Amino acid sequence: MAGCVSTPELTETAPVAKTETAVGCGLDEQAQEMDARDFFELFEEVYNSRFESPYSYTSSEGEEARFGPFNYWLIENTTKLMSSVTPKPFDTVRYGDWDIRWEQFVVLQTALCNNLDGKGNLQTVRLAIDDIFKKSKETRWPGHADNWATFAYVETGREVIPANAPEGLEHYTQYITAGGVMIVAGDEVDPEALLSAHDAVEYMTSARPEYREIFRDYHVRISLFLGTTSTLPDFEGTDEPGGFSAGMTDAAMTANAEWLCYPGNNNRGGNPVIHELAHTMEHIVFDHENDTDFYSQIVPLALAAIDEGSFGDFEQFLEDGSEQDISNLVGEYWAQVVEGYIMDGGPAFKNSHYSRDWIKTNDPHVFDLVTKYFPTEEWDYVEEHCEG
């Protein structure tokens, strides 16, 4: 990483007043002041350890499928660090490739205090941390949440309305909300696709309505597209045909509207809204809730299904030069199972895990896990959306 250099330069000028810090939670009341360079060296170690998890899986080829409440742990460790040590006041610190301003540290401290007081969330803290260790424009993910303003949340019911798009996102002209999630699309997308996505999100969140509040608090947005994600302004330069899930640092989740079922578009197969929302729950809701029960179960269940041959008979779209690895299968297991459970279709839709009866009979332990989070009431996805 850019900051991992042996002799980072340090520049401190015109120290600012210590009073220009966050107030209200006493985060640094007992913290010992230290040289800013030493502080950010410790902080970078915390930041670089953010993907360490006992729940992840690494294949024999060294490829990793990551599982864990990474942001929960990162914010927890950041809070511990900043409760014990704090940098001496500074104006600007040149550390590695970063020019870190005192104001950025104050924003982080304020976000941590708000999270502790229940007035903020993990996302605001994570974005404040990312702003300190910011990547260059050439290497930063185009869909990073800090690159784009958020849409305002408006309850719409089952009605597509004109989008009040923020600057830079005028491509999105259609808007609807469901289950705490904003769904947007450009003119080229059939409004029926937004209604289909709305119905899926409403159903998927019906058993755990508390998740709707989490989605809304984290500004979760689904951006529908035609072709590939490269047609979207906030994902320019990407070329994913199905869609991306969203984590806490992503501006949106994406899904190919052409792959949805709605009147006039009977696309049998997978459903990227259902699939990517399952991943998004994993990355945002379960992370927010520190749901280690989920993370501890999913890899053993995936490996058992792969070993017995009931899962893994499919090919994924991977970046050029990448070959499918068992870690890819492990990483997709949860979303594939949820996709089949929600659609509850048949072999025409998926190779395995295509219906509730199939999952309950052939993979009963994951069936139990899925029904912990998703509704058990019937929803005829096939008849309502794929037969019109």
Secondary structure, 3 states (H helix, E strand, C coil): CCCCCCCCCCCCCCCCCCCCCCCCCCCCCCCEEECHHHHHHHHHHHHHCCCCCCCCEECCCCCEECCCCHHHHHHHHHHHHHHHEEECCCCEEEECCEEEEHHHHHHHHHHHHHHHHCCCCHHHHHHHHHHHCCCCCCCCCCCEHHHCCCCCCCCCCCCCEECCCCCCCCCCCEEEEECCEEEEECCCCCHHHHHHHHHHHHHHCCCCCHHHHHHHHCCCEEEEECCCHHHCHHHCCCCCCCCCCCCCCECCEEEEHHHCEECCEECCCCCHHHHHHHHHHHHHHHHHCCCHHHHHHHHHHHHHHHHCCCCCCCCCCCCCCCCCCHHHHHHHHHHHHHHHHHHCCCCCCCCCCCCHHHHHHHCHHHHHHHHHHCCCCCCCHHHHHCCC
